[in-house]
Amino acid sequence: MLDETRRNVWVGLFVLAGVGALGALVLLFGQAPTTFFQGRTYEIKAHFDQVADIRPGNLVTARGITIGRVSSVDLRDPSRFDAGVEVSLAIDKRYRIPTGSSALTTEKVIGQGRPPIEILPGPADAVALEDGATIQGKVRGGLESLFPGAVVQSLETAAVQIGSAAEALTPVLREMETLMRQRSPAVVDAGAEQGNVSSAVARLDASLKHFNEVLGDPTVKSQLRETVSNLYEMTERGKKVMGDVEAAATDGKALMSDMKNLVARADTSLQNIDQRVNEIGRGTTDALGKASNFFDELHTVSKPVTSGEGNLGRLFMDARLYDSLLITTDRMAMAIEELRLLIAEWRQGRVKIAL
């Protein structure tokens, strides 16, 4: 009997503890804190364009510290849905919110419970808001809470650019679809539609089939063998002709070498001829000098003769002998002049001397 009484006592204590815990949860997470401790809070109204997952009882924080709770959520004007939402915040009187503050909340993300409303305080030296004052609220997207704003902006820009690129590529893809659409060559030949890649591939396939059929003909195969054999024979002949051409080129080189040697020998012969002519010129000059000396001596000897002294004088005084000597002298002078002119013309290349 005693054991049963003890057991009942423990069960009663456990039930009381459960009821107490439930009451504590109701006070902490329900509307009870805003009503039960109403005398210790003052009200601030936050205006939002729209709210997501904001319910009475959501926490109100500032710098990560809980300073109040959401007491109510309703439309600013029940007759107009575009007027926005008014959220009443029950703020603990210990905390004063400066003028110029704003409210920020975040959309619910996977794994997140009821998002709090964060107060972004205004200037520190500003006047504190009175009971019933209004501040502006903003709802931040779920991605902005997980990623920095620059990353989100980059993603949004990339999404816009991808959309623009997709829009620009749409006409190209349509053209490609038109080009790749199945179309037979018969329809194209009939003029019903324009040719595309499909018709071109079909024509190529038909041509290859026809080419295969032609090559498969035994007669064509035999002719191809003969053609290949003829090409091989022509190649061999070409090799032989090239060998003959190389031999002829070798002979031509030898001929050119002989011609060079001949020209060298001819040049040597011309140099020898020039040397001989120079020697003849020098001999002729010496002979003319000697002839001049001879005539001087002859003049000396001829003085007594011209005076008519002796037999020689009487001989040379004869007019007929004088005329004969005069003619001989003129002819000798003409011969020397002609020889001089001949030597000059040979040096100028006008006269060729055969060896």
Backbone hydrogen bonds, N-H to C=O, Kabsch-Sander energy under -0.5 kcal/mol:
donor,donor_aa,acceptor,acceptor_aa,energy
5,T,1,M,-1.9
6,R,2,L,-2.3
7,R,3,D,-2.3
8,N,4,E,-2.2
9,V,5,T,-2.2
10,W,6,R,-2.2
11,V,7,R,-2.3
12,G,8,N,-2.6
13,L,9,V,-2.7
14,F,10,W,-2.3
15,V,11,V,-2.2
16,L,12,G,-2.5
17,A,13,L,-2.4
18,G,14,F,-2.1
19,V,15,V,-2.5
20,G,16,L,-2.6
21,A,17,A,-2.5
22,L,18,G,-2.5
23,G,19,V,-2.4
24,A,20,G,-2.3
25,L,21,A,-2.3
26,V,22,L,-2.3
27,L,23,G,-2.4
28,L,24,A,-2.4
29,F,25,L,-3.0
30,G,26,V,-1.6
32,A,26,V,-0.7
35,T,31,Q,-1.2
35,T,32,A,-0.6
36,F,32,A,-4.6
37,F,33,P,-1.6
38,Q,35,T,-1.1
40,R,37,F,-1.8
41,T,38,Q,-1.2
42,Y,91,I,-2.4
44,I,89,L,-2.3
45,K,133,A,-3.0
46,A,87,V,-2.9
47,H,135,I,-2.2
48,F,85,V,-2.8
55,R,53,D,-0.7
57,G,70,V,-2.7
58,N,55,R,-2.1
60,V,68,G,-2.6
61,T,117,I,-2.4
62,A,65,I,-2.0
65,I,62,A,-1.9
67,I,60,V,-3.1
68,G,60,V,-1.3
69,R,90,A,-1.8
70,V,58,N,-2.5
71,S,88,S,-2.7
72,S,88,S,-1.1
74,D,86,E,-2.2
76,R,84,G,-1.9
77,D,80,R,-0.5
80,R,77,D,-2.4
83,A,80,R,-0.7
84,G,81,F,-0.7
85,V,48,F,-3.4
86,E,74,D,-3.4
87,V,46,A,-3.0
87,V,85,V,-0.5
88,S,72,S,-2.5
88,S,86,E,-0.5
89,L,44,I,-3.1
90,A,69,R,-3.3
90,A,88,S,-0.5
91,I,42,Y,-3.1
91,I,89,L,-0.9
92,D,67,I,-3.1
93,K,40,R,-2.3
95,Y,92,D,-2.1
96,R,94,R,-0.5
97,I,95,Y,-0.5
99,T,127,V,-2.6
101,S,98,P,-1.1
102,S,120,L,-1.9
103,A,136,Q,-2.5
104,L,118,E,-2.6
105,T,138,K,-2.3
106,T,116,P,-0.5
107,E,140,R,-2.6
112,Q,109,V,-2.6
117,I,59,L,-2.7
118,E,104,L,-3.5
118,E,116,P,-0.6
119,I,61,T,-3.3
120,L,102,S,-3.6
120,L,118,E,-0.6
126,A,123,P,-1.5
129,L,97,I,-3.4
132,G,43,E,-3.9
133,A,43,E,-0.5
133,A,130,E,-1.9
135,I,45,K,-2.6
136,Q,101,S,-0.5
137,G,47,H,-3.0
138,K,103,A,-1.7
140,R,105,T,-3.8
140,R,138,K,-0.6
145,S,141,G,-0.9
146,L,142,G,-0.9
146,L,143,L,-0.6
147,F,143,L,-2.9
152,V,148,P,-2.3
153,Q,149,G,-2.7
154,S,150,A,-2.3
155,L,151,V,-2.6
156,E,152,V,-2.7
157,T,153,Q,-2.8
158,A,154,S,-2.9
159,A,155,L,-2.6
160,V,156,E,-2.4
161,Q,157,T,-2.7
162,I,158,A,-2.9
163,G,159,A,-2.5
164,S,160,V,-2.5
165,A,161,Q,-2.9
166,A,162,I,-2.8
167,E,163,G,-2.5
168,A,164,S,-2.5
169,L,165,A,-2.4
170,T,166,A,-1.1
172,V,168,A,-0.6
173,L,169,L,-3.0
174,R,170,T,-2.2
175,E,171,P,-2.4
176,M,172,V,-2.7
177,E,173,L,-2.4
178,T,174,R,-2.2
179,L,175,E,-2.5
180,M,176,M,-2.3
181,R,177,E,-0.9
188,V,184,S,-1.5
189,D,185,P,-3.0
190,A,186,A,-1.8
191,G,188,V,-1.3
192,A,187,V,-1.6
193,E,187,V,-0.8
197,V,179,L,-1.5
198,S,179,L,-1.0
200,A,196,N,-2.2
201,V,197,V,-2.7
202,A,198,S,-2.2
203,R,199,S,-2.5
204,L,200,A,-2.5
205,D,201,V,-2.6
206,A,202,A,-2.4
207,S,203,R,-2.6
208,L,204,L,-2.6
209,K,205,D,-2.2
210,H,206,A,-2.6
211,F,207,S,-2.9
212,N,208,L,-2.4
213,E,209,K,-2.4
214,V,210,H,-2.6
215,L,211,F,-2.6
216,G,212,N,-1.7
217,D,213,E,-0.6
217,D,214,V,-1.2
221,K,217,D,-2.3
222,S,218,P,-2.4
223,Q,219,T,-2.5
224,L,220,V,-2.7
225,R,221,K,-2.3
226,E,222,S,-2.4
227,T,223,Q,-2.7
228,V,224,L,-2.7
229,S,225,R,-2.6
230,N,226,E,-2.9
231,L,227,T,-2.6
232,Y,228,V,-2.2
233,E,229,S,-2.4
234,M,230,N,-3.0
235,T,231,L,-2.2
236,E,232,Y,-2.3
237,R,233,E,-2.5
238,G,234,M,-2.6
239,K,235,T,-2.3
240,K,236,E,-2.2
241,V,237,R,-3.0
242,M,238,G,-2.6
243,G,239,K,-1.9
244,D,240,K,-2.3
245,V,241,V,-2.8
246,E,242,M,-2.3
247,A,243,G,-2.4
248,A,244,D,-3.0
249,A,245,V,-2.5
250,T,246,E,-2.1
251,D,247,A,-2.7
252,G,248,A,-2.7
253,K,249,A,-2.2
254,A,250,T,-2.2
255,L,251,D,-2.8
256,M,252,G,-2.7
257,S,253,K,-2.1
258,D,254,A,-2.4
259,M,255,L,-2.7
260,K,256,M,-2.3
261,N,257,S,-2.2
262,L,258,D,-2.7
263,V,259,M,-2.7
264,A,260,K,-2.3
265,R,261,N,-2.7
266,A,262,L,-2.9
267,D,263,V,-2.5
268,T,264,A,-2.2
269,S,265,R,-2.5
270,L,266,A,-2.6
271,Q,267,D,-2.1
272,N,268,T,-2.1
273,I,269,S,-2.6
274,D,270,L,-2.7
275,Q,271,Q,-2.1
276,R,272,N,-2.4
277,V,273,I,-2.8
278,N,274,D,-2.3
279,E,275,Q,-2.2
280,I,276,R,-2.6
281,G,277,V,-2.8
282,R,278,N,-2.7
283,G,279,E,-2.6
284,T,280,I,-2.7
285,T,281,G,-2.5
286,D,282,R,-2.3
287,A,283,G,-2.5
288,L,284,T,-2.6
289,G,285,T,-2.2
290,K,286,D,-2.6
291,A,287,A,-2.6
292,S,288,L,-2.1
293,N,289,G,-2.4
294,F,290,K,-2.7
295,F,291,A,-2.4
296,D,292,S,-2.1
297,E,293,N,-2.6
298,L,294,F,-2.8
299,H,295,F,-2.1
300,T,296,D,-2.1
301,V,297,E,-3.0
302,S,298,L,-2.0
303,K,299,H,-0.7
303,K,300,T,-0.8
305,V,301,V,-0.7
306,T,302,S,-3.2
307,S,303,K,-1.4
308,G,305,V,-1.5
309,E,304,P,-2.4
313,G,309,E,-1.2
314,R,310,G,-2.3
315,L,311,N,-2.3
316,F,312,L,-3.5
317,M,313,G,-1.9
318,D,315,L,-1.1
322,Y,318,D,-1.5
323,D,319,A,-2.1
324,S,320,R,-1.9
325,L,321,L,-2.3
326,L,322,Y,-2.4
327,I,323,D,-2.2
328,T,324,S,-2.2
329,T,325,L,-2.6
330,D,326,L,-2.2
331,R,327,I,-2.2
332,M,328,T,-2.2
333,A,329,T,-2.2
334,M,330,D,-2.3
335,A,331,R,-2.3
336,I,332,M,-2.2
337,E,333,A,-2.2
338,E,334,M,-2.6
339,L,335,A,-2.1
340,R,336,I,-2.0
341,L,337,E,-2.5
342,L,338,E,-2.3
343,I,339,L,-2.0
344,A,340,R,-2.1
345,E,341,L,-2.4
346,W,342,L,-2.0
347,R,343,I,-2.0
348,Q,344,A,-1.5
349,G,346,W,-1.4
350,R,345,E,-2.3
351,V,345,E,-0.8
354,A,352,K,-0.6
